Amino acid sequence: MPRYFFDTLNGEHVVDRDGEVLLDNESARQAAIRVVSELTPMKASHLWAGDDFKVVIRDENGIIGFLTVMATRIP
């Protein structure tokens, strides 16, 4: 089974060096949703400041996708 990595970008790039062995790309996409749901509360102030929070999904061959969370204030 392939190993997937979930890097985070939010003003700084945090590289996932350990990764997680998962069944397939769909499992990796679901895991990225879990990562976002766990980390978004800690990044909430950045989101409301106009920044986005991104999880980069990689496998051993490169990037397979991005999951981006952003917020917009209505004046």
Distance bins in CASP14 RR format, pairs under 12 A and 6 or more apart:
PFRMAT RR
TARGET T0000
AUTHOR 0000-0000-0000
RMODE 2
METHOD distances of the structure
MODEL  1
1 20 0 0 0 0 1 0 0 0 0 0 0
1 21 1 0 1 0 0 0 0 0 0 0 0
1 22 1 0 0 1 0 0 0 0 0 0 0
1 23 1 0 1 0 0 0 0 0 0 0 0
1 24 0 0 0 0 1 0 0 0 0 0 0
1 25 0 0 0 0 0 1 0 0 0 0 0
1 27 0 0 0 0 1 0 0 0 0 0 0
1 28 0 0 0 0 0 1 0 0 0 0 0
1 59 0 0 0 0 0 1 0 0 0 0 0
1 60 0 0 0 0 0 1 0 0 0 0 0
2 19 0 0 0 0 0 1 0 0 0 0 0
2 20 0 0 0 0 1 0 0 0 0 0 0
2 21 1 0 0 1 0 0 0 0 0 0 0
2 22 1 0 0 1 0 0 0 0 0 0 0
2 23 0 0 0 0 1 0 0 0 0 0 0
2 24 1 0 0 1 0 0 0 0 0 0 0
2 25 0 0 0 0 1 0 0 0 0 0 0
2 26 0 0 0 0 0 1 0 0 0 0 0
2 27 0 0 0 0 1 0 0 0 0 0 0
2 28 0 0 0 0 1 0 0 0 0 0 0
2 31 0 0 0 0 0 1 0 0 0 0 0
2 57 0 0 0 0 0 1 0 0 0 0 0
2 58 0 0 0 0 0 1 0 0 0 0 0
2 59 1 0 1 0 0 0 0 0 0 0 0
2 60 1 0 0 1 0 0 0 0 0 0 0
2 61 0 0 0 0 1 0 0 0 0 0 0
2 62 0 0 0 0 0 1 0 0 0 0 0
2 64 0 0 0 0 1 0 0 0 0 0 0
3 16 0 0 0 0 0 1 0 0 0 0 0
3 17 0 0 0 0 0 1 0 0 0 0 0
3 18 0 0 0 0 1 0 0 0 0 0 0
3 19 1 0 1 0 0 0 0 0 0 0 0
3 20 1 0 0 1 0 0 0 0 0 0 0
3 21 1 0 1 0 0 0 0 0 0 0 0
3 22 1 0 0 1 0 0 0 0 0 0 0
3 23 0 0 0 0 0 1 0 0 0 0 0
3 27 0 0 0 0 0 1 0 0 0 0 0
3 28 0 0 0 0 1 0 0 0 0 0 0
3 31 0 0 0 0 0 1 0 0 0 0 0
3 57 0 0 0 0 0 1 0 0 0 0 0
3 58 0 0 0 0 1 0 0 0 0 0 0
3 59 1 0 0 1 0 0 0 0 0 0 0
3 60 1 0 1 0 0 0 0 0 0 0 0
3 61 0 0 0 0 0 1 0 0 0 0 0
3 62 0 0 0 0 0 1 0 0 0 0 0
3 64 0 0 0 0 0 1 0 0 0 0 0
4 16 0 0 0 0 1 0 0 0 0 0 0
4 18 0 0 0 0 0 1 0 0 0 0 0
4 19 1 0 0 1 0 0 0 0 0 0 0
4 20 1 0 1 0 0 0 0 0 0 0 0
4 21 1 0 0 1 0 0 0 0 0 0 0
4 22 1 0 1 0 0 0 0 0 0 0 0
4 23 0 0 0 0 1 0 0 0 0 0 0
4 24 0 0 0 0 1 0 0 0 0 0 0
4 25 0 0 0 0 1 0 0 0 0 0 0
4 26 0 0 0 0 0 1 0 0 0 0 0
4 27 1 0 0 1 0 0 0 0 0 0 0
4 28 1 0 1 0 0 0 0 0 0 0 0
4 29 0 0 0 0 1 0 0 0 0 0 0
4 30 0 0 0 0 0 1 0 0 0 0 0
4 31 1 0 0 1 0 0 0 0 0 0 0
4 32 0 0 0 0 1 0 0 0 0 0 0
4 34 0 0 0 0 0 1 0 0 0 0 0
4 35 0 0 0 0 0 1 0 0 0 0 0
4 55 0 0 0 0 0 1 0 0 0 0 0
4 56 0 0 0 0 0 1 0 0 0 0 0
4 57 1 0 0 1 0 0 0 0 0 0 0
4 58 1 0 0 1 0 0 0 0 0 0 0
4 59 1 0 1 0 0 0 0 0 0 0 0
4 60 0 0 0 0 1 0 0 0 0 0 0
4 61 0 0 0 0 0 1 0 0 0 0 0
4 62 0 0 0 0 0 1 0 0 0 0 0
4 63 0 0 0 0 0 1 0 0 0 0 0
4 64 1 0 0 1 0 0 0 0 0 0 0
4 65 0 0 0 0 0 1 0 0 0 0 0
5 14 0 0 0 0 0 1 0 0 0 0 0
5 15 1 0 0 1 0 0 0 0 0 0 0
5 16 1 0 1 0 0 0 0 0 0 0 0
5 17 1 0 0 1 0 0 0 0 0 0 0
5 18 1 0 0 1 0 0 0 0 0 0 0
5 19 1 0 1 0 0 0 0 0 0 0 0
5 20 1 0 0 1 0 0 0 0 0 0 0
5 21 0 0 0 0 0 1 0 0 0 0 0
5 22 0 0 0 0 0 1 0 0 0 0 0
5 28 0 0 0 0 1 0 0 0 0 0 0
5 31 0 0 0 0 0 1 0 0 0 0 0
5 32 0 0 0 0 0 1 0 0 0 0 0
5 35 0 0 0 0 0 1 0 0 0 0 0
5 55 0 0 0 0 0 1 0 0 0 0 0
5 56 0 0 0 0 1 0 0 0 0 0 0
5 57 1 0 0 1 0 0 0 0 0 0 0
5 58 1 0 1 0 0 0 0 0 0 0 0
5 59 1 0 0 1 0 0 0 0 0 0 0
5 60 0 0 0 0 1 0 0 0 0 0 0
5 61 0 0 0 0 0 1 0 0 0 0 0
5 62 0 0 0 0 1 0 0 0 0 0 0
5 63 0 0 0 0 1 0 0 0 0 0 0
5 64 0 0 0 0 1 0 0 0 0 0 0
5 65 0 0 0 0 0 1 0 0 0 0 0
6 14 0 0 0 0 1 0 0 0 0 0 0
6 15 0 0 0 0 1 0 0 0 0 0 0
6 16 1 0 1 0 0 0 0 0 0 0 0
6 17 0 0 0 0 0 1 0 0 0 0 0
6 18 0 0 0 0 1 0 0 0 0 0 0
6 19 1 0 0 1 0 0 0 0 0 0 0
6 20 1 0 0 1 0 0 0 0 0 0 0
6 22 0 0 0 0 0 1 0 0 0 0 0
6 28 0 0 0 0 1 0 0 0 0 0 0
6 29 0 0 0 0 0 1 0 0 0 0 0
6 30 0 0 0 0 0 1 0 0 0 0 0
6 31 1 0 0 1 0 0 0 0 0 0 0
6 32 1 0 1 0 0 0 0 0 0 0 0
6 33 0 0 0 0 0 1 0 0 0 0 0
6 34 0 0 0 0 1 0 0 0 0 0 0
6 35 1 0 1 0 0 0 0 0 0 0 0
6 36 0 0 0 0 1 0 0 0 0 0 0
6 38 0 0 0 0 0 1 0 0 0 0 0
6 39 0 0 0 0 1 0 0 0 0 0 0
6 54 0 0 0 0 0 1 0 0 0 0 0
6 55 1 0 1 0 0 0 0 0 0 0 0
6 56 1 0 0 1 0 0 0 0 0 0 0
6 57 1 0 0 1 0 0 0 0 0 0 0
6 58 1 0 0 1 0 0 0 0 0 0 0
6 59 0 0 0 0 0 1 0 0 0 0 0
6 63 0 0 0 0 0 1 0 0 0 0 0
6 64 0 0 0 0 0 1 0 0 0 0 0
6 65 0 0 0 0 0 1 0 0 0 0 0
6 66 0 0 0 0 0 1 0 0 0 0 0
6 67 0 0 0 0 1 0 0 0 0 0 0
7 13 1 0 0 1 0 0 0 0 0 0 0
7 14 1 0 0 1 0 0 0 0 0 0 0
7 15 1 0 1 0 0 0 0 0 0 0 0
7 16 1 0 1 0 0 0 0 0 0 0 0
7 17 0 0 0 0 1 0 0 0 0 0 0
7 18 0 0 0 0 0 1 0 0 0 0 0
7 19 0 0 0 0 1 0 0 0 0 0 0
7 32 0 0 0 0 0 1 0 0 0 0 0
7 35 0 0 0 0 1 0 0 0 0 0 0
7 39 0 0 0 0 0 1 0 0 0 0 0
7 53 0 0 0 0 0 1 0 0 0 0 0
7 54 0 0 0 0 1 0 0 0 0 0 0
7 55 1 0 0 1 0 0 0 0 0 0 0
7 56 1 0 1 0 0 0 0 0 0 0 0
7 57 0 0 0 0 1 0 0 0 0 0 0
7 58 1 0 0 1 0 0 0 0 0 0 0
7 62 0 0 0 0 0 1 0 0 0 0 0
7 63 0 0 0 0 1 0 0 0 0 0 0
7 64 0 0 0 0 0 1 0 0 0 0 0
7 65 0 0 0 0 0 1 0 0 0 0 0
7 66 0 0 0 0 1 0 0 0 0 0 0
7 67 0 0 0 0 0 1 0 0 0 0 0
8 14 1 0 1 0 0 0 0 0 0 0 0
8 15 0 0 0 0 1 0 0 0 0 0 0
8 16 1 0 0 1 0 0 0 0 0 0 0
8 32 0 0 0 0 0 1 0 0 0 0 0
8 35 1 0 0 1 0 0 0 0 0 0 0
8 36 0 0 0 0 1 0 0 0 0 0 0
8 38 0 0 0 0 0 1 0 0 0 0 0
8 39 1 0 0 1 0 0 0 0 0 0 0
8 40 0 0 0 0 0 1 0 0 0 0 0
8 42 0 0 0 0 0 1 0 0 0 0 0
8 43 0 0 0 0 1 0 0 0 0 0 0
8 46 0 0 0 0 0 1 0 0 0 0 0
8 52 0 0 0 0 0 1 0 0 0 0 0
8 53 1 0 0 1 0 0 0 0 0 0 0
8 54 1 0 0 1 0 0 0 0 0 0 0
8 55 1 0 1 0 0 0 0 0 0 0 0
8 56 1 0 0 1 0 0 0 0 0 0 0
8 57 0 0 0 0 0 1 0 0 0 0 0
8 58 0 0 0 0 0 1 0 0 0 0 0
8 66 0 0 0 0 0 1 0 0 0 0 0
8 67 0 0 0 0 0 1 0 0 0 0 0
8 68 0 0 0 0 0 1 0 0 0 0 0
8 69 0 0 0 0 0 1 0 0 0 0 0
9 15 0 0 0 0 0 1 0 0 0 0 0
9 16 0 0 0 0 0 1 0 0 0 0 0
9 36 0 0 0 0 0 1 0 0 0 0 0
9 39 0 0 0 0 0 1 0 0 0 0 0
9 43 0 0 0 0 0 1 0 0 0 0 0
9 46 0 0 0 0 0 1 0 0 0 0 0
9 51 0 0 0 0 1 0 0 0 0 0 0
9 52 0 0 0 0 1 0 0 0 0 0 0
9 53 1 0 0 1 0 0 0 0 0 0 0
9 54 1 0 1 0 0 0 0 0 0 0 0
9 55 1 0 0 1 0 0 0 0 0 0 0
9 56 1 0 0 1 0 0 0 0 0 0 0
9 57 0 0 0 0 0 1 0 0 0 0 0
9 63 0 0 0 0 0 1 0 0 0 0 0
9 66 0 0 0 0 1 0 0 0 0 0 0
9 67 0 0 0 0 0 1 0 0 0 0 0
9 68 0 0 0 0 1 0 0 0 0 0 0
9 69 0 0 0 0 0 1 0 0 0 0 0
9 70 0 0 0 0 0 1 0 0 0 0 0
10 36 0 0 0 0 0 1 0 0 0 0 0
10 39 0 0 0 0 1 0 0 0 0 0 0
10 40 0 0 0 0 1 0 0 0 0 0 0
10 42 0 0 0 0 1 0 0 0 0 0 0
10 43 1 0 1 0 0 0 0 0 0 0 0
10 44 0 0 0 0 0 1 0 0 0 0 0
10 45 0 0 0 0 0 1 0 0 0 0 0
10 46 1 0 1 0 0 0 0 0 0 0 0
10 47 0 0 0 0 1 0 0 0 0 0 0
10 49 0 0 0 0 0 1 0 0 0 0 0
10 50 0 0 0 0 0 1 0 0 0 0 0
10 51 1 0 0 1 0 0 0 0 0 0 0
10 52 1 0 0 1 0 0 0 0 0 0 0
10 53 1 0 1 0 0 0 0 0 0 0 0
10 54 1 0 0 1 0 0 0 0 0 0 0
10 55 0 0 0 0 1 0 0 0 0 0 0
10 56 0 0 0 0 0 1 0 0 0 0 0
10 68 0 0 0 0 0 1 0 0 0 0 0
10 69 0 0 0 0 1 0 0 0 0 0 0
10 70 0 0 0 0 0 1 0 0 0 0 0
11 43 0 0 0 0 1 0 0 0 0 0 0
11 46 1 0 0 1 0 0 0 0 0 0 0
11 47 0 0 0 0 0 1 0 0 0 0 0
11 49 0 0 0 0 0 1 0 0 0 0 0
11 50 0 0 0 0 0 1 0 0 0 0 0
11 51 1 0 0 1 0 0 0 0 0 0 0
11 52 0 0 0 0 1 0 0 0 0 0 0
11 53 0 0 0 0 1 0 0 0 0 0 0
11 54 0 0 0 0 1 0 0 0 0 0 0
12 43 0 0 0 0 0 1 0 0 0 0 0
12 46 0 0 0 0 0 1 0 0 0 0 0
12 51 0 0 0 0 0 1 0 0 0 0 0
12 53 0 0 0 0 0 1 0 0 0 0 0
12 54 0 0 0 0 0 1 0 0 0 0 0
13 54 0 0 0 0 1 0 0 0 0 0 0
13 55 0 0 0 0 0 1 0 0 0 0 0
13 56 0 0 0 0 1 0 0 0 0 0 0
14 35 0 0 0 0 0 1 0 0 0 0 0
14 39 0 0 0 0 1 0 0 0 0 0 0
14 42 0 0 0 0 0 1 0 0 0 0 0
14 43 0 0 0 0 0 1 0 0 0 0 0
14 53 0 0 0 0 0 1 0 0 0 0 0
14 54 0 0 0 0 0 1 0 0 0 0 0
14 55 0 0 0 0 1 0 0 0 0 0 0
14 56 0 0 0 0 1 0 0 0 0 0 0
15 55 0 0 0 0 0 1 0 0 0 0 0
15 56 0 0 0 0 1 0 0 0 0 0 0
15 58 0 0 0 0 1 0 0 0 0 0 0
16 28 0 0 0 0 0 1 0 0 0 0 0
16 31 0 0 0 0 0 1 0 0 0 0 0
16 32 0 0 0 0 0 1 0 0 0 0 0
16 35 0 0 0 0 1 0 0 0 0 0 0
16 39 0 0 0 0 0 1 0 0 0 0 0
16 55 0 0 0 0 1 0 0 0 0 0 0
16 56 0 0 0 0 1 0 0 0 0 0 0
16 57 0 0 0 0 1 0 0 0 0 0 0
16 58 1 0 0 1 0 0 0 0 0 0 0
16 59 0 0 0 0 0 1 0 0 0 0 0
17 58 0 0 0 0 0 1 0 0 0 0 0
19 28 0 0 0 0 1 0 0 0 0 0 0
19 31 0 0 0 0 1 0 0 0 0 0 0
19 32 0 0 0 0 0 1 0 0 0 0 0
19 35 0 0 0 0 0 1 0 0 0 0 0
19 57 0 0 0 0 0 1 0 0 0 0 0
19 58 0 0 0 0 1 0 0 0 0 0 0
19 59 0 0 0 0 1 0 0 0 0 0 0
19 60 0 0 0 0 1 0 0 0 0 0 0
20 27 0 0 0 0 1 0 0 0 0 0 0
20 28 0 0 0 0 1 0 0 0 0 0 0
20 30 0 0 0 0 0 1 0 0 0 0 0
20 31 1 0 0 1 0 0 0 0 0 0 0
20 32 0 0 0 0 0 1 0 0 0 0 0
20 34 0 0 0 0 0 1 0 0 0 0 0
20 35 0 0 0 0 1 0 0 0 0 0 0
20 57 0 0 0 0 0 1 0 0 0 0 0
20 58 0 0 0 0 0 1 0 0 0 0 0
20 59 0 0 0 0 0 1 0 0 0 0 0
21 27 0 0 0 0 1 0 0 0 0 0 0
21 28 0 0 0 0 0 1 0 0 0 0 0
21 31 0 0 0 0 0 1 0 0 0 0 0
21 59 0 0 0 0 0 1 0 0 0 0 0
21 60 0 0 0 0 0 1 0 0 0 0 0
22 28 1 0 1 0 0 0 0 0 0 0 0
22 29 0 0 0 0 1 0 0 0 0 0 0
22 30 0 0 0 0 1 0 0 0 0 0 0
22 31 1 0 0 1 0 0 0 0 0 0 0
22 32 0 0 0 0 0 1 0 0 0 0 0
22 34 0 0 0 0 0 1 0 0 0 0 0
22 57 0 0 0 0 0 1 0 0 0 0 0
22 58 0 0 0 0 0 1 0 0 0 0 0
22 59 0 0 0 0 1 0 0 0 0 0 0
22 60 0 0 0 0 0 1 0 0 0 0 0
22 64 0 0 0 0 0 1 0 0 0 0 0
23 29 0 0 0 0 0 1 0 0 0 0 0
23 30 0 0 0 0 1 0 0 0 0 0 0
23 31 0 0 0 0 0 1 0 0 0 0 0
23 59 0 0 0 0 0 1 0 0 0 0 0
24 30 0 0 0 0 0 1 0 0 0 0 0
24 31 0 0 0 0 0 1 0 0 0 0 0
24 59 0 0 0 0 1 0 0 0 0 0 0
24 64 0 0 0 0 0 1 0 0 0 0 0
25 31 0 0 0 0 0 1 0 0 0 0 0
25 32 0 0 0 0 0 1 0 0 0 0 0
25 57 0 0 0 0 1 0 0 0 0 0 0
25 58 0 0 0 0 0 1 0 0 0 0 0
25 59 1 0 0 1 0 0 0 0 0 0 0
25 61 0 0 0 0 0 1 0 0 0 0 0
25 62 0 0 0 0 0 1 0 0 0 0 0
25 63 0 0 0 0 0 1 0 0 0 0 0
25 64 1 0 1 0 0 0 0 0 0 0 0
25 65 0 0 0 0 1 0 0 0 0 0 0
26 32 0 0 0 0 0 1 0 0 0 0 0
26 33 0 0 0 0 0 1 0 0 0 0 0
26 57 0 0 0 0 0 1 0 0 0 0 0
26 64 0 0 0 0 0 1 0 0 0 0 0
27 33 0 0 0 0 0 1 0 0 0 0 0
27 34 0 0 0 0 0 1 0 0 0 0 0
27 57 0 0 0 0 0 1 0 0 0 0 0
27 59 0 0 0 0 0 1 0 0 0 0 0
27 64 0 0 0 0 0 1 0 0 0 0 0
28 34 0 0 0 0 0 1 0 0 0 0 0
28 35 0 0 0 0 0 1 0 0 0 0 0
28 55 0 0 0 0 0 1 0 0 0 0 0
28 56 0 0 0 0 0 1 0 0 0 0 0
28 57 1 0 1 0 0 0 0 0 0 0 0
28 58 0 0 0 0 1 0 0 0 0 0 0
28 59 1 0 0 1 0 0 0 0 0 0 0
28 60 0 0 0 0 0 1 0 0 0 0 0
28 62 0 0 0 0 0 1 0 0 0 0 0
28 63 0 0 0 0 0 1 0 0 0 0 0
28 64 1 0 0 1 0 0 0 0 0 0 0
28 65 0 0 0 0 1 0 0 0 0 0 0
28 66 0 0 0 0 0 1 0 0 0 0 0
28 67 0 0 0 0 0 1 0 0 0 0 0
29 35 0 0 0 0 0 1 0 0 0 0 0
29 36 0 0 0 0 0 1 0 0 0 0 0
29 55 0 0 0 0 0 1 0 0 0 0 0
29 57 1 0 0 1 0 0 0 0 0 0 0
29 59 0 0 0 0 0 1 0 0 0 0 0
29 64 0 0 0 0 1 0 0 0 0 0 0
29 65 1 0 0 1 0 0 0 0 0 0 0
29 66 0 0 0 0 0 1 0 0 0 0 0
29 67 1 0 0 1 0 0 0 0 0 0 0
30 36 0 0 0 0 0 1 0 0 0 0 0
30 37 0 0 0 0 0 1 0 0 0 0 0
30 57 0 0 0 0 0 1 0 0 0 0 0
30 67 0 0 0 0 0 1 0 0 0 0 0
31 37 0 0 0 0 0 1 0 0 0 0 0
31 38 0 0 0 0 0 1 0 0 0 0 0
31 55 0 0 0 0 1 0 0 0 0 0 0
31 57 0 0 0 0 1 0 0 0 0 0 0
31 58 0 0 0 0 0 1 0 0 0 0 0
31 59 0 0 0 0 0 1 0 0 0 0 0
31 64 0 0 0 0 0 1 0 0 0 0 0
31 67 0 0 0 0 1 0 0 0 0 0 0
32 38 0 0 0 0 0 1 0 0 0 0 0
32 39 0 0 0 0 0 1 0 0 0 0 0
32 53 0 0 0 0 0 1 0 0 0 0 0
32 54 0 0 0 0 0 1 0 0 0 0 0
32 55 1 0 1 0 0 0 0 0 0 0 0
32 56 0 0 0 0 1 0 0 0 0 0 0
32 57 1 0 1 0 0 0 0 0 0 0 0
32 58 0 0 0 0 0 1 0 0 0 0 0
32 59 0 0 0 0 0 1 0 0 0 0 0
32 63 0 0 0 0 0 1 0 0 0 0 0
32 64 0 0 0 0 1 0 0 0 0 0 0
32 65 0 0 0 0 1 0 0 0 0 0 0
32 66 0 0 0 0 1 0 0 0 0 0 0
32 67 1 0 1 0 0 0 0 0 0 0 0
32 68 0 0 0 0 0 1 0 0 0 0 0
32 69 0 0 0 0 0 1 0 0 0 0 0
33 39 0 0 0 0 0 1 0 0 0 0 0
33 40 0 0 0 0 0 1 0 0 0 0 0
33 55 0 0 0 0 1 0 0 0 0 0 0
33 57 0 0 0 0 0 1 0 0 0 0 0
33 67 1 0 0 1 0 0 0 0 0 0 0
33 68 0 0 0 0 0 1 0 0 0 0 0
33 69 0 0 0 0 0 1 0 0 0 0 0
34 40 0 0 0 0 0 1 0 0 0 0 0
34 55 0 0 0 0 1 0 0 0 0 0 0
34 57 0 0 0 0 0 1 0 0 0 0 0
34 67 0 0 0 0 0 1 0 0 0 0 0
35 42 0 0 0 0 0 1 0 0 0 0 0
35 43 0 0 0 0 0 1 0 0 0 0 0
35 53 0 0 0 0 0 1 0 0 0 0 0
35 54 0 0 0 0 0 1 0 0 0 0 0
35 55 1 0 1 0 0 0 0 0 0 0 0
35 56 0 0 0 0 0 1 0 0 0 0 0
35 57 0 0 0 0 1 0 0 0 0 0 0
35 67 1 0 0 1 0 0 0 0 0 0 0
35 69 0 0 0 0 0 1 0 0 0 0 0
36 42 0 0 0 0 0 1 0 0 0 0 0
36 43 0 0 0 0 1 0 0 0 0 0 0
36 44 0 0 0 0 0 1 0 0 0 0 0
36 47 0 0 0 0 0 1 0 0 0 0 0
36 52 0 0 0 0 0 1 0 0 0 0 0
36 53 1 0 0 1 0 0 0 0 0 0 0
36 54 0 0 0 0 1 0 0 0 0 0 0
36 55 1 0 1 0 0 0 0 0 0 0 0
36 56 0 0 0 0 0 1 0 0 0 0 0
36 57 0 0 0 0 0 1 0 0 0 0 0
36 66 0 0 0 0 0 1 0 0 0 0 0
36 67 1 0 1 0 0 0 0 0 0 0 0
36 68 0 0 0 0 1 0 0 0 0 0 0
36 69 1 0 1 0 0 0 0 0 0 0 0
36 70 0 0 0 0 0 1 0 0 0 0 0
37 43 0 0 0 0 0 1 0 0 0 0 0
37 53 0 0 0 0 0 1 0 0 0 0 0
37 55 0 0 0 0 0 1 0 0 0 0 0
37 67 0 0 0 0 0 1 0 0 0 0 0
37 69 0 0 0 0 1 0 0 0 0 0 0
38 53 0 0 0 0 0 1 0 0 0 0 0
38 55 0 0 0 0 0 1 0 0 0 0 0
38 69 0 0 0 0 0 1 0 0 0 0 0
39 46 0 0 0 0 0 1 0 0 0 0 0
39 47 0 0 0 0 0 1 0 0 0 0 0
39 53 1 0 0 1 0 0 0 0 0 0 0
39 54 0 0 0 0 0 1 0 0 0 0 0
39 55 1 0 0 1 0 0 0 0 0 0 0
39 67 0 0 0 0 0 1 0 0 0 0 0
39 69 0 0 0 0 1 0 0 0 0 0 0
40 46 0 0 0 0 1 0 0 0 0 0 0
40 47 1 0 0 1 0 0 0 0 0 0 0
40 48 0 0 0 0 0 1 0 0 0 0 0
40 52 0 0 0 0 0 1 0 0 0 0 0
40 53 1 0 0 1 0 0 0 0 0 0 0
40 54 0 0 0 0 0 1 0 0 0 0 0
40 55 0 0 0 0 0 1 0 0 0 0 0
40 67 0 0 0 0 0 1 0 0 0 0 0
40 68 0 0 0 0 0 1 0 0 0 0 0
40 69 1 0 1 0 0 0 0 0 0 0 0
40 70 0 0 0 0 0 1 0 0 0 0 0
40 71 0 0 0 0 1 0 0 0 0 0 0
41 47 0 0 0 0 0 1 0 0 0 0 0
41 53 0 0 0 0 0 1 0 0 0 0 0
41 69 0 0 0 0 0 1 0 0 0 0 0
42 53 0 0 0 0 1 0 0 0 0 0 0
42 69 0 0 0 0 0 1 0 0 0 0 0
43 49 0 0 0 0 0 1 0 0 0 0 0
43 50 0 0 0 0 0 1 0 0 0 0 0
43 51 0 0 0 0 1 0 0 0 0 0 0
43 52 0 0 0 0 1 0 0 0 0 0 0
43 53 1 0 1 0 0 0 0 0 0 0 0
43 54 0 0 0 0 0 1 0 0 0 0 0
43 55 0 0 0 0 0 1 0 0 0 0 0
43 68 0 0 0 0 0 1 0 0 0 0 0
43 69 1 0 0 1 0 0 0 0 0 0 0
43 70 0 0 0 0 0 1 0 0 0 0 0
43 71 0 0 0 0 1 0 0 0 0 0 0
44 50 0 0 0 0 0 1 0 0 0 0 0
44 51 0 0 0 0 0 1 0 0 0 0 0
44 53 0 0 0 0 1 0 0 0 0 0 0
44 69 0 0 0 0 1 0 0 0 0 0 0
44 70 0 0 0 0 0 1 0 0 0 0 0
44 71 0 0 0 0 1 0 0 0 0 0 0
45 51 0 0 0 0 1 0 0 0 0 0 0
45 53 0 0 0 0 0 1 0 0 0 0 0
45 71 0 0 0 0 0 1 0 0 0 0 0
46 52 0 0 0 0 1 0 0 0 0 0 0
46 53 1 0 0 1 0 0 0 0 0 0 0
46 54 0 0 0 0 0 1 0 0 0 0 0
46 69 0 0 0 0 1 0 0 0 0 0 0
46 70 0 0 0 0 1 0 0 0 0 0 0
46 71 0 0 0 0 1 0 0 0 0 0 0
47 53 1 0 0 1 0 0 0 0 0 0 0
47 54 0 0 0 0 0 1 0 0 0 0 0
47 68 0 0 0 0 0 1 0 0 0 0 0
47 69 1 0 0 1 0 0 0 0 0 0 0
47 70 1 0 0 1 0 0 0 0 0 0 0
47 71 1 0 1 0 0 0 0 0 0 0 0
47 72 0 0 0 0 1 0 0 0 0 0 0
47 73 0 0 0 0 1 0 0 0 0 0 0
48 69 0 0 0 0 0 1 0 0 0 0 0
48 70 0 0 0 0 1 0 0 0 0 0 0
48 71 1 0 1 0 0 0 0 0 0 0 0
48 72 0 0 0 0 1 0 0 0 0 0 0
48 73 1 0 0 1 0 0 0 0 0 0 0
48 74 0 0 0 0 0 1 0 0 0 0 0
49 70 0 0 0 0 0 1 0 0 0 0 0
49 71 0 0 0 0 1 0 0 0 0 0 0
49 72 0 0 0 0 0 1 0 0 0 0 0
49 73 0 0 0 0 1 0 0 0 0 0 0
50 69 0 0 0 0 0 1 0 0 0 0 0
50 70 1 0 0 1 0 0 0 0 0 0 0
50 71 1 0 0 1 0 0 0 0 0 0 0
50 72 1 0 0 1 0 0 0 0 0 0 0
50 73 1 0 0 1 0 0 0 0 0 0 0
51 68 0 0 0 0 0 1 0 0 0 0 0
51 69 0 0 0 0 0 1 0 0 0 0 0
51 70 1 0 0 1 0 0 0 0 0 0 0
51 71 0 0 0 0 1 0 0 0 0 0 0
51 72 0 0 0 0 0 1 0 0 0 0 0
52 66 0 0 0 0 0 1 0 0 0 0 0
52 67 0 0 0 0 0 1 0 0 0 0 0
52 68 1 0 1 0 0 0 0 0 0 0 0
52 69 1 0 0 1 0 0 0 0 0 0 0
52 70 1 0 1 0 0 0 0 0 0 0 0
52 71 0 0 0 0 1 0 0 0 0 0 0
52 72 0 0 0 0 0 1 0 0 0 0 0
53 66 0 0 0 0 0 1 0 0 0 0 0
53 67 0 0 0 0 1 0 0 0 0 0 0
53 68 1 0 0 1 0 0 0 0 0 0 0
53 69 1 0 1 0 0 0 0 0 0 0 0
53 70 1 0 0 1 0 0 0 0 0 0 0
53 71 0 0 0 0 1 0 0 0 0 0 0
54 63 0 0 0 0 0 1 0 0 0 0 0
54 65 0 0 0 0 1 0 0 0 0 0 0
54 66 1 0 1 0 0 0 0 0 0 0 0
54 67 1 0 0 1 0 0 0 0 0 0 0
54 68 1 0 1 0 0 0 0 0 0 0 0
54 69 1 0 0 1 0 0 0 0 0 0 0
54 70 0 0 0 0 1 0 0 0 0 0 0
55 63 0 0 0 0 0 1 0 0 0 0 0
55 64 0 0 0 0 0 1 0 0 0 0 0
55 65 0 0 0 0 1 0 0 0 0 0 0
55 66 1 0 0 1 0 0 0 0 0 0 0
55 67 1 0 1 0 0 0 0 0 0 0 0
55 68 1 0 0 1 0 0 0 0 0 0 0
55 69 0 0 0 0 1 0 0 0 0 0 0
56 62 0 0 0 0 1 0 0 0 0 0 0
56 63 1 0 0 1 0 0 0 0 0 0 0
56 64 0 0 0 0 1 0 0 0 0 0 0
56 65 1 0 0 1 0 0 0 0 0 0 0
56 66 1 0 1 0 0 0 0 0 0 0 0
56 67 0 0 0 0 1 0 0 0 0 0 0
56 68 0 0 0 0 1 0 0 0 0 0 0
57 63 1 0 0 1 0 0 0 0 0 0 0
57 64 1 0 1 0 0 0 0 0 0 0 0
57 65 1 0 1 0 0 0 0 0 0 0 0
57 66 1 0 0 1 0 0 0 0 0 0 0
57 67 1 0 0 1 0 0 0 0 0 0 0
57 68 0 0 0 0 0 1 0 0 0 0 0
58 64 1 0 0 1 0 0 0 0 0 0 0
58 65 0 0 0 0 1 0 0 0 0 0 0
58 66 0 0 0 0 0 1 0 0 0 0 0
59 65 0 0 0 0 1 0 0 0 0 0 0
END
